[in-house]
Amino acid sequence: MIARIVIPLLLIIVLSDVYIDAHYFRKHYKISWWLRLLWWTPSIFLVTYTCALASIESFAPHNLTWLNAYLLLIGIVVGPKAIFAVCSSIGWFIRKFITHTHRNPGHYIGLAISCFMVTMYLYGLTFGFSQIRVRHINLTFNDLPATFDGYKIVHVSDLHLGTFKGWRARILKAEMDSISKQRADRIFFTGDLQNMRPHEVEEMAHVIRNAMKGTIAVLGNHDYTEYVKGTPEELSRQEQRLRKVIRDSLEWTLLTNANMTLHKDNDSIYICGEENDGLPPFPNKADLKKTMRGIPDNAFVIMLQHDPSAWQRSILPHTHAQLTLSGHTHAGQMQAMGIRLSQLWLREDYGLFSENNRYLYVTAGLGGLIPFRLNMPNEVTVITLHTTKRLR
């Protein structure tokens, strides 16, 4: 994770202090060398910390406390200095070439923005990540079998159970309480149960077992061994270990490029579980033909696919699935004035999308590798299916 962005991180850490040291400590205030060294000490430590994390072969350290501590320091030490340096340099340019005054307004603006950003960052790591929203959606279909009218689905995704250790375990318990209260006919889970390793699921299985028993699930990109290093045999054992705990301990039905039938009276609907269909750098394990094998052309189909980008790319043109459920994006885990970071790389990043009476719902998920949310709560989605006749 850190290795992918190590150069930008190092530049941000170092250049902010270079600017502050050059413009203030040496030029204006002429601070002694040992006080300047004291100022530089956190940056020297963070450069070392960054290089250490970047040297790890896996996507993230085995103990995520090291990653969380690093992100906290970046947010409360590096971020404010970078914001101040940018605002100050802009203010210097305005003062020097436009207003020709002695006062640099960037100082005060930078300090104000830095304080605000630190407050929001700490809020997102604590109270923001603790928030849970239950979202209710009603969908109407012409071809939904009559006996499934009013059928209630709970859609859950992206639990990332390894994140809920320590004090965050109470957040996971609250999420499970929210799921239990919905009294759903069926729970669907659309991937990313773990962060990187199956022991995370084994340790937290007792928390989610009762609330989500009978869930139908697919795997997400984090549920494969893409983010850890090892021999092919070791990685294969890791994947089999995860699948075993899903099926035996959690008592879920795991669909890996497969489908199953849900019966109600004399009617039935098909649930398809396609493995992750991602674009690089995310894994592509999907086999759509195998997933849809044996399904009649006139059947009502719900497709479970972790990556929502597959909806336009393959599901819409190559299947007749009436409803697709996805996760993966976490809705960017933050939102400001209706703008989400996830919108930068995916149009169907969050919410309900429709095309010719076929729907995709992308949930914000219930967790994340990085325990941070700002104005984008953890989400439990309740989808109630209706037939057209009900509304007449």
C-alpha positions in Angstrom: 0.0 0.0 0.0 2.7 2.5 1.1 5.1 1.2 -1.5 2.7 2.3 -4.3 2.9 6.0 -3.2 6.2 6.1 -1.4 7.7 8.9 -3.6 4.8 11.4 -3.3 4.7 10.7 0.5 8.4 11.3 1.0 8.2 14.5 -1.1 5.3 15.8 1.0 7.0 15.0 4.3 10.3 16.6 3.3 9.3 19.6 1.1 6.9 21.0 3.7 9.6 21.3 6.3 12.1 22.6 3.7 9.8 25.4 2.9 9.0 26.3 6.6 12.7 26.0 7.6 13.9 28.2 4.7 11.2 30.9 4.8 10.8 31.2 8.6 13.4 29.5 10.7 16.4 30.7 8.8 15.2 33.9 7.1 12.8 35.6 9.4 13.3 34.3 12.9 17.0 33.0 12.7 16.3 30.1 15.0 19.3 28.2 16.3 20.4 25.0 14.7 19.4 22.7 17.6 15.8 24.1 17.6 15.6 23.6 13.9 16.9 20.0 14.4 14.2 19.5 17.0 11.6 20.7 14.4 13.0 18.3 11.8 12.9 15.3 14.2 9.3 14.2 13.5 9.9 14.4 9.7 13.1 12.3 10.0 11.2 9.8 12.0 8.4 9.7 9.4 10.8 9.3 6.5 12.2 6.3 8.3 8.7 5.0 9.1 7.6 5.4 5.5 10.6 3.6 4.1 10.1 0.8 6.6 6.5 0.3 5.6 7.3 0.6 1.9 9.9 -2.2 2.3 7.2 -4.7 3.4 6.5 -7.2 0.6 2.8 -7.5 1.5 0.2 -4.8 0.8 0.2 -3.8 4.5 1.9 -5.0 7.7 0.6 -8.1 9.4 -0.2 -6.0 12.5 -2.4 -3.2 11.2 -1.6 -1.1 14.3 1.6 -0.1 12.5 -0.3 1.2 9.5 -3.0 2.9 11.6 -0.4 4.7 13.7 1.4 5.8 10.6 -1.8 7.2 9.0 -2.6 9.0 12.2 0.8 10.7 12.2 0.5 11.6 8.5 -2.9 13.2 9.3 -2.0 15.2 12.3 1.7 16.1 11.6 2.4 16.0 7.8 -1.0 17.1 6.6 -1.2 20.4 8.5 2.3 21.4 7.6 1.7 20.6 3.9 -1.5 22.7 3.9 0.2 25.6 5.7 3.2 25.5 3.3 0.9 25.6 0.2 -1.3 28.4 1.6 1.8 30.4 2.7 3.5 30.1 -0.7 0.3 31.2 -2.5 0.0 34.1 -0.1 3.6 35.0 -0.6 3.1 35.1 -4.4 0.0 37.3 -4.0 1.8 39.7 -1.6 4.9 39.8 -3.8 3.4 40.3 -7.2 -0.2 41.5 -6.7 -1.0 43.4 -3.5 2.6 44.5 -2.7 1.9 44.5 1.1 4.0 43.2 4.0 1.4 40.9 5.4 1.0 37.4 4.0 -2.6 36.3 4.3 -1.7 32.7 3.5 -0.3 32.3 7.0 -3.7 32.8 8.7 -5.6 30.9 6.0 -3.2 28.0 6.2 -3.4 27.9 10.0 -7.2 27.9 9.9 -7.5 25.3 7.2 -4.9 23.1 9.0 -6.8 23.2 12.3 -10.0 22.4 10.5 -8.6 19.5 8.6 -7.0 18.0 11.7 -10.3 18.2 13.5 -12.1 16.5 10.6 -9.4 13.8 10.3 -9.7 12.9 14.0 -13.5 12.9 13.8 -13.4 10.6 10.8 -11.1 8.1 12.6 -13.4 8.0 15.6 -17.0 9.2 15.5 -17.2 9.2 11.7 -16.2 5.5 11.5 -18.6 4.6 14.2 -21.7 5.8 12.4 -24.1 3.3 10.9 -26.9 4.1 8.4 -29.8 1.7 7.4 -31.0 2.6 3.9 -34.3 1.4 2.6 -35.0 0.9 -1.1 -38.1 -0.4 -2.9 -37.7 -1.8 -6.4 -40.5 -2.9 -8.8 -40.1 -5.4 -11.5 -42.5 -6.6 -14.3 -41.1 -10.2 -14.2 -40.7 -10.8 -10.5 -42.6 -13.9 -9.5 -45.8 -13.0 -7.6 -44.9 -14.9 -4.4 -41.7 -12.9 -4.1 -43.7 -9.6 -3.9 -42.5 -7.9 -0.7 -39.4 -10.1 -0.5 -36.9 -8.3 1.8 -33.1 -8.4 1.1 -30.4 -7.1 3.3 -27.3 -6.2 1.3 -24.0 -6.0 3.1 -20.5 -5.6 1.8 -16.9 -4.8 2.6 -16.8 -5.8 6.3 -12.9 -5.9 6.4 -13.1 -7.7 9.7 -9.4 -7.2 10.5 -10.1 -3.5 11.1 -12.5 -4.2 14.0 -10.0 -5.3 16.7 -9.8 -3.5 20.0 -12.3 -0.7 20.7 -13.8 -0.9 17.2 -15.3 -4.3 18.0 -18.3 -2.5 19.5 -18.9 -0.9 16.1 -19.1 -4.3 14.4 -21.5 -5.5 17.1 -23.7 -2.5 16.5 -23.6 -3.2 12.8 -24.7 -6.8 13.4 -27.6 -5.5 15.7 -28.7 -3.3 12.8 -28.8 -6.2 10.4 -30.7 -8.5 12.9 -33.4 -5.8 13.4 -34.3 -5.8 9.7 -35.6 -9.4 9.8 -34.7 -10.0 6.2 -35.8 -12.9 4.1 -32.2 -13.2 2.9 -28.9 -11.5 3.4 -26.5 -11.0 0.5 -22.8 -10.2 1.1 -20.8 -8.9 -1.9 -17.2 -9.4 -0.9 -14.1 -8.2 1.1 -14.7 -10.1 4.3 -11.1 -9.8 5.3 -8.3 -7.3 4.9 -5.6 -9.7 3.9 -5.6 -12.9 5.9 -8.2 -15.4 7.0 -7.3 -15.4 10.7 -9.0 -12.0 10.8 -12.3 -13.7 9.9 -11.6 -16.6 12.3 -11.1 -14.1 15.2 -14.2 -12.1 14.6 -16.5 -14.9 13.3 -18.3 -15.2 16.7 -19.4 -11.6 16.4 -21.1 -11.9 13.0 -22.2 -15.6 13.0 -25.7 -15.3 14.5 -26.7 -12.0 12.8 -25.6 -13.2 9.3 -26.3 -16.9 9.4 -27.6 -18.2 6.1 -26.0 -15.4 4.1 -25.3 -15.9 0.4 -21.8 -14.4 -0.4 -19.2 -13.8 -3.1 -15.5 -12.9 -2.7 -14.0 -9.5 -3.2 -10.5 -8.5 -4.2 -9.3 -8.5 -0.6 -10.5 -12.1 -0.1 -7.9 -13.5 -2.5 -4.2 -13.6 -1.8 -3.3 -10.6 -4.0 -2.1 -8.6 -1.0 0.2 -11.0 0.7 3.5 -12.7 -0.3 4.2 -16.4 -0.2 4.7 -19.5 -2.3 1.8 -20.7 -4.5 1.2 -23.5 -2.1 1.0 -21.1 0.9 -1.3 -18.8 -0.9 -3.6 -21.6 -2.0 -3.9 -22.8 1.6 -4.8 -19.2 2.7 -7.6 -19.0 0.2 -8.9 -22.5 1.1 -8.7 -21.6 4.8 -10.9 -18.5 4.2 -13.5 -20.5 2.1 -13.6 -23.1 4.9 -14.4 -20.6 7.6 -17.0 -18.9 5.5 -18.8 -22.2 4.8 -18.2 -24.1 8.1 -17.9 -21.5 10.8 -20.1 -18.7 9.5 -22.5 -21.1 7.8 -22.8 -19.0 4.7 -23.3 -20.2 1.1 -20.3 -19.1 -0.9 -20.9 -18.8 -4.7 -17.8 -18.8 -6.8 -18.9 -18.4 -10.4 -22.0 -20.4 -9.6 -25.7 -19.9 -9.0 -28.4 -21.3 -6.8 -32.2 -21.2 -6.7 -34.4 -19.7 -4.0 -37.9 -21.2 -3.9 -41.1 -19.8 -2.5 -44.3 -21.7 -2.9 -44.3 -22.7 -6.6 -42.1 -19.8 -7.7 -38.3 -19.4 -7.8 -35.6 -16.8 -8.4 -31.9 -17.4 -9.2 -29.0 -16.0 -7.2 -25.8 -15.7 -9.2 -22.4 -15.3 -7.5 -19.7 -14.1 -9.8 -16.1 -14.0 -8.6 -14.3 -10.6 -8.6 -14.4 -9.0 -12.1 -11.9 -6.2 -11.7 -9.7 -4.1 -13.9 -6.0 -3.9 -13.1 -4.6 -3.7 -10.4 -7.6 -5.7 -9.1 -8.0 -9.4 -9.7 -10.2 -10.8 -12.4 -11.5 -14.3 -11.4 -14.8 -14.0 -13.1 -16.4 -16.6 -15.4 -19.8 -15.2 -16.5 -20.8 -18.1 -18.6 -20.2 -20.6 -15.8 -22.0 -18.3 -13.4 -25.1 -18.2 -15.6 -25.0 -21.8 -16.6 -28.4 -23.5 -16.5 -30.5 -20.4 -15.9 -33.6 -20.1 -18.1 -33.9 -17.0 -20.2 -37.2 -15.9 -18.5 -35.9 -16.4 -14.9 -35.6 -13.6 -12.4 -31.9 -13.2 -11.6 -30.0 -11.4 -8.8 -26.3 -11.0 -9.6 -23.8 -10.7 -6.8 -20.5 -9.0 -8.0 -18.1 -7.2 -5.8 -16.8 -4.8 -8.4 -19.5 -2.5 -9.8 -17.5 -1.7 -12.9 -18.5 -5.1 -14.2 -22.1 -4.0 -14.5 -21.6 -1.9 -17.7 -18.7 -3.9 -18.9 -20.1 -7.4 -18.8 -23.3 -8.0 -16.8 -25.6 -5.7 -18.8 -24.5 -6.9 -22.2 -24.0 -10.6 -21.5 -26.8 -11.5 -19.0 -30.4 -10.7 -18.3 -29.8 -10.2 -14.5 -32.5 -7.8 -13.3 -30.7 -6.7 -10.1 -27.0 -6.5 -9.5 -25.5 -5.9 -6.0 -22.0 -4.6 -5.6 -19.6 -3.0 -3.1 -15.9 -2.4 -3.4 -15.8 1.5 -3.6 -16.9 2.2 0.0 -18.3 5.3 -1.6 -14.9 6.9 -1.1 -15.5 6.7 2.7 -15.9 10.5 2.6 -18.2 13.0 1.0 -18.3 16.8 0.8 -21.2 18.7 -0.8 -22.2 15.5 -2.6 -18.7 14.9 -4.1 -17.0 11.6 -3.4 -13.4 10.6 -4.2 -14.7 7.4 -5.7 -16.4 9.4 -8.4 -13.0 10.2 -9.9 -12.5 6.6 -11.2 -16.0 5.1 -11.4 -19.4 6.5 -12.5 -21.4 3.9 -10.6 -19.5 4.4 -7.4 -22.4 4.5 -4.9 -26.2 4.3 -4.9 -28.9 3.0 -7.2 -28.4 3.0 -11.0 -30.9 1.8 -13.6 -31.0 0.9 -17.3 -34.0 -0.5 -19.1 -35.7 -1.6 -15.8 -32.5 -3.3 -14.7 -30.8 -2.1 -11.6 -27.4 -1.9 -9.9 -27.0 -1.0 -6.3 -23.6 -0.1 -4.9 -23.4 0.0 -1.1 -21.0 2.1 0.9 -20.1 -1.0 2.9 -19.6 -1.6 6.6 -15.9 -1.2 7.1 -12.6 -0.5 5.4 -8.9 -1.3 5.6 -8.4 2.3 6.7 -10.7 3.0 9.6 -11.9 6.4 8.4 -15.3 7.8 7.3 -16.4 11.4 7.0 -20.0 12.1 6.0 -20.3 8.6 4.5 -21.5 6.3 7.3 -21.2 2.5 7.3 -24.2 1.2 5.5 -26.8 -1.6 5.8 -29.0 -1.6 2.7 -32.5 -3.1 2.9 -34.0 -3.7 -0.6 -37.7 -4.8 -0.8 -38.7 -6.4 -4.1 -42.2 -5.6 -5.6 -44.1 -6.8 -8.6 -45.8 -4.3 -10.8 -49.3 -5.6 -9.9 -48.8 -4.5 -6.3 -48.8 -0.8 -7.3 -52.0 -0.9 -9.4 
